[in-house]
Amino acid sequence: MKILQIVKTSSGAVWAFQQAKYLSEKGVSVITILPDTDGSTAKRYLDSGMEVIVSDFSLPVTKPWKIVSRIKEIKRIVDSVKPDIIHMHFVTNAMMVRIALRQFRIPRIFQVPGPLHLESSFFRRLEISTSQKSDFWIGACKKTCQYYLNAGIESDRVFLGYYGGYGGQACDEYSPDTGILHAEYGIHRDADLVGMVSYFYKPKWYLGKRRGIKGHEDFIDAISIVRKTNPQVIGVIIGGPWIGAESYEKKVRQYAEKVCPEGIIFTGMRHDLKRVYRELAVAVHPSHSENLGGAAESLAAGVPTVSTTVGGFTDIVLDHVTGLTVPPKNPQELSSAILSLLNDKEEAQKLATEGRELVRDMLDIESCGNRIYEIYSRILGKKHIEMRQLAGVNNE
């Protein structure tokens, strides 16, 4: 089985790499398209011995004159590789490949990493309109799958398939709380740290957004409210700006200084998350749109978790079972949930333990990878039957 995987970034999408690596170890031939080999994730592919082809398969929205040459390049590579399935992870890749390969019958899978573009009726219709009978979808959360089913896509073309790598043995890789952050920032050991771990993504103006989708401002507002009841609580924002979001991160820092002075610490990017995650008394995920997001990681770490009720969060953050959930863009309810967990740490730890066990089973790379392999097999089996039917062969 030969898979041509299309990834639009060489620095992110570690979840796509982990899935491809597992499938490769299972015997699947995975050839990955990356725009360059400069990023940290590209190095993982190369170090793992997987084949990488450098090319840009994304839709050149701001440079439409490149479409013709890009179509030729896509056709050339596909003709050369001759994959059984083309597997895409980003919407601009999916649309560009569909446009380029309209005359090809190779099955194409769009594994949708999050429902953001589906939440806009315009972009949802635009994406689906580029598809053909050769196209299939793997939603990485239940909400994503439902969008396609509600849009009239046949159920045998829509699959649920989580990105793995958070569960299984990964749950045991988090270190005990040793107070690294408290010591580094001179915080009294009795103070509770309430953390948010996320990149800063600049607002998507074309979707009518004025704030980033991760909800940093809501987190800051919620910590400000919490500190009125418990001034010993410190909010910690871990993460740096994604490409092009430097000015937005600066605005968020200024907002924190205005709304919650001395109550928010920005650590920037850290590469020791598995050493510091359990130092958080509560992990908060206030996103406005999301797949499973960082909630998979905080649950895997066994940290009491609060998330909004968007996207795939509710697949794993089950309210009052594995964590607490609140409506998005609601700092008041977010602060109440945080205080609830801080005030009843026994209950908070009980929820965290349940969450860790859920993620351990659900997001193990082996079970998630096997699910993708099963989907490949079903699609190729369906293609085989259809080809026999076209040739007039009786399948009975």
Rosetta blueprint (number, residue, H / E / L):
1 M L
2 K E
3 I E
4 L E
5 Q E
6 I E
7 V L
8 K L
9 T L
10 S L
11 S L
12 G L
13 A L
14 V H
15 W H
16 A H
17 F H
18 Q H
19 Q H
20 A H
21 K H
22 Y H
23 L H
24 S H
25 E H
26 K L
27 G L
28 V L
29 S E
30 V E
31 I E
32 T E
33 I E
34 L E
35 P L
36 D L
37 T L
38 D L
39 G L
40 S H
41 T H
42 A H
43 K H
44 R H
45 Y H
46 L H
47 D H
48 S L
49 G L
50 M L
51 E E
52 V E
53 I E
54 V E
55 S L
56 D L
57 F L
58 S L
59 L L
60 P L
61 V L
62 T L
63 K L
64 P H
65 W H
66 K H
67 I H
68 V H
69 S H
70 R H
71 I H
72 K H
73 E H
74 I H
75 K H
76 R H
77 I H
78 V H
79 D H
80 S H
81 V H
82 K L
83 P L
84 D L
85 I E
86 I E
87 H E
88 M E
89 H L
90 F L
91 V H
92 T H
93 N H
94 A H
95 M H
96 M H
97 V H
98 R H
99 I H
100 A H
101 L L
102 R L
103 Q L
104 F L
105 R L
106 I L
107 P L
108 R E
109 I E
110 F E
111 Q E
112 V E
113 P L
114 G L
115 P L
116 L H
117 H H
118 L H
119 E H
120 S L
121 S H
122 F H
123 F H
124 R H
125 R H
126 L H
127 E H
128 I H
129 S H
130 T L
131 S L
132 Q L
133 K L
134 S L
135 D E
136 F E
137 W E
138 I E
139 G E
140 A L
141 C L
142 K H
143 K H
144 T H
145 C H
146 Q H
147 Y H
148 Y H
149 L H
150 N H
151 A L
152 G L
153 I L
154 E L
155 S H
156 D H
157 R H
158 V E
159 F E
160 L E
161 G L
162 Y L
163 Y L
164 G L
165 G L
166 Y L
167 G L
168 G H
169 Q H
170 A H
171 C H
172 D H
173 E L
174 Y L
175 S L
176 P L
177 D L
178 T L
179 G L
180 I H
181 L H
182 H H
183 A H
184 E H
185 Y L
186 G L
187 I L
188 H L
189 R L
190 D L
191 A L
192 D L
193 L E
194 V E
195 G E
196 M E
197 V E
198 S L
199 Y L
200 F E
201 Y L
202 K L
203 P L
204 K L
205 W H
206 Y H
207 L H
208 G L
209 K L
210 R L
211 R L
212 G L
213 I L
214 K L
215 G L
216 H H
217 E H
218 D H
219 F H
220 I H
221 D H
222 A H
223 I H
224 S H
225 I H
226 V H
227 R H
228 K H
229 T H
230 N L
231 P L
232 Q L
233 V L
234 I E
235 G E
236 V E
237 I E
238 I E
239 G L
240 G L
241 P E
242 W L
243 I L
244 G L
245 A L
246 E H
247 S H
248 Y H
249 E H
250 K H
251 K H
252 V H
253 R H
254 Q H
255 Y H
256 A H
257 E H
258 K H
259 V H
260 C L
261 P L
262 E L
263 G L
264 I E
265 I E
266 F E
267 T E
268 G E
269 M L
270 R L
271 H L
272 D L
273 L H
274 K H
275 R H
276 V H
277 Y H
278 R H
279 E H
280 L L
281 A L
282 V E
283 A E
284 V E
285 H E
286 P L
287 S L
288 H L
289 S L
290 E L
291 N L
292 L L
293 G L
294 G L
295 A H
296 A H
297 E H
298 S H
299 L H
300 A H
301 A L
302 G L
303 V L
304 P L
305 T E
306 V E
307 S E
308 T E
309 T L
310 V L
311 G L
312 G L
313 F H
314 T H
315 D H
316 I H
317 V L
318 L L
319 D E
320 H L
321 V L
322 T L
323 G E
324 L E
325 T E
326 V E
327 P L
328 P L
329 K L
330 N L
331 P H
332 Q H
333 E H
334 L H
335 S H
336 S H
337 A H
338 I H
339 L H
340 S H
341 L H
342 L H
343 N H
344 D L
345 K H
346 E H
347 E H
348 A H
349 Q H
350 K H
351 L H
352 A H
353 T H
354 E H
355 G H
356 R H
357 E H
358 L H
359 V H
360 R H
361 D H
362 M H
363 L L
364 D L
365 I H
366 E H
367 S H
368 C H
369 G H
370 N H
371 R H
372 I H
373 Y H
374 E H
375 I H
376 Y H
377 S H
378 R H
379 I H
380 L H
381 G H
382 K H
383 K H
384 H H
385 I H
386 E H
387 M H
388 R H
389 Q H
390 L H
391 A L
392 G L
393 V L
394 N L
395 N L
396 E L
